[in-house]
Amino acid sequence: MLKTIFINDTAATEGGALTILKQFLDGINKYSNKDYIYYVFCSLAELKKYENENIKIINDIKAKKWIDRIKWDLWGLKNWSKKNNIEANLIISFQNTGCRYFKNTKQLIYIHQPLPFYQDKKWSIFKRDERILWFYQNIYKRIIKYSINKDSIIVVQTETMKEKLINALRWDSNKIFVIRPSFTNIDINQVSKIDFNDNKFHIFYPAATVLYKNHEIIIKALKYIKDKKEDIFHHLLVHFTFDNTSQRNLDLIQLINKLEVNDAIKLEGKLPYDKVLSFYKSCNLVVFPSYIESFCLPLIETALFGLPLLVSDLDLSREVIGDYQGAKFLDYKDYKVWGDSIIEYYKEHPQFKPYELNYSNTWEHFFKLIDKLLL
C-alpha cells in the first residue's frame, strides 16, 4: 500500500541545510521503500532534477522569509493538503520546527540548528552583531518547542546535541535519535596541491564569520606571537575564508589593522569545496576556535588529511574528533594558549596518521526510522 510523506524544507536554499536536503533526496533512491511517495516542499527550482515516480518537488512555496515560513508551518501546509486532497502519513521537517497539521499524523523533525540550545554564552538584543543570535537563543527556541507535540520524533547529529535538547525541551530521550550526517571519504591523491611558493608556515581556518566562529581569538593570538616571538610571526600566514563584503567582516579587518598583524593574514574569500580540500592538502595546520557547532565537518576533513588541528575544547568537538591523535583541544577564550600552541606546532611541523572514518549512523538508519514510524 502506498504511503505519502511530506518533506518540509522551504528554508533550505544554501549551505549545510541544502546539503542535508540533497543527501536525503539521494538517499531516497538508495534506501527508501518503493511504496513511499515523497512530496518535497522547498524553494529552489534546481531541486526539480530529483523528481521521479517516488519524488514530487513542490518548489513554488512562498516561505523563504521568516514571516512567510511561520505562516506556511502554521497553516500553509495543511491548506495545501486539503486543497490538493493529498494527506500525509508522515511529515518530515528538516528545518528544526514541526508543522501544525492533523493531530494523528506523526512528525519526524531533524534539528541541526544548535544556537537555541547552547546557554553557556548569552547574547544581547542591544548589540548589532548579536541580535540575530539573541533571537535564535531566546525566541527561536520557543518556536521550536511550540511546533512539536508529544508524539514528535526528533533526529540530531550528535549525542552532545541530544543531551542539550533533553535539558532544554525536557524531552523524552527515547524520542530523540542520533544519526550522523553522511560523509564521503576523500581521495587525497586526487586533490590538487597549492604551490604557495614561499617558506611560510600556512594555517587554515575554513569558516564563515558568524560571531561564535571566534576569528578574534586567532587574530589576538597572532598579536601575542608577534610580541613574544617576532621572528616566528614573520613566518606565519593564516588563511581566512572571508572577504570585505559585510559589516562583520569589516569589523574583523579593523581588528587586524588595529593589532598590526596584516602581514600574517590572507583573506581568501568564500572558497569552492575543491579549493578547500586543496588548502587542507597544502597547509601545515588547521585552527578551529568556534564554540558553537552542530557537527562540524571541517574537523573530520582535517583529520582525513593527517593535519595537526587546534580546536576549541567542547563536548561536541571531543565527540566528533576526540580519537584523532592530531587534535589538540584548547580553551576558546584564551588567545595566549592558541598563540603558544601555534608556536609549538611551527617549531615541530608535526604530521599524523590520516583518520579512518567509521560511521555506523548514516542515512540508511534514517530511512529505517521512517519505516518504523510508518508500520
Secondary structure, 3 states (H helix, E strand, C coil): CCEEEEEECCCCCCHHHHHHHHHHHHHHHHHCCCCEEEEEECCCHHHHHHCECCEEEECCCCCCCHHHHHHHHHHHHHHHHHHHCCCCCEEEECCCCCCCCCCCCEEEEECCCCHHHCCCCCCCCCCHHHHHHHHHHHHHHHHHHHHCCCCCEEEECCHHHHHHHHHHHCCCHHHEEECCCCCCCCCHHHCCCCCCCCCCEEEEECCCCCHHHCHHHHHHHHHHHHHHCHHHHCCEEEEECCCCCCHHHHHHHHHHHHCCCHHHEEECCCCCHHHHHHHHHHCCEEEECCCCCCCCHHHHHHHHCCCCEEEECCHHHHHHHCCCCCEEEECCCCHHHHHHHHHHHHHHCCCCCCCCCCCCCCHHHHHHHHHHHHC
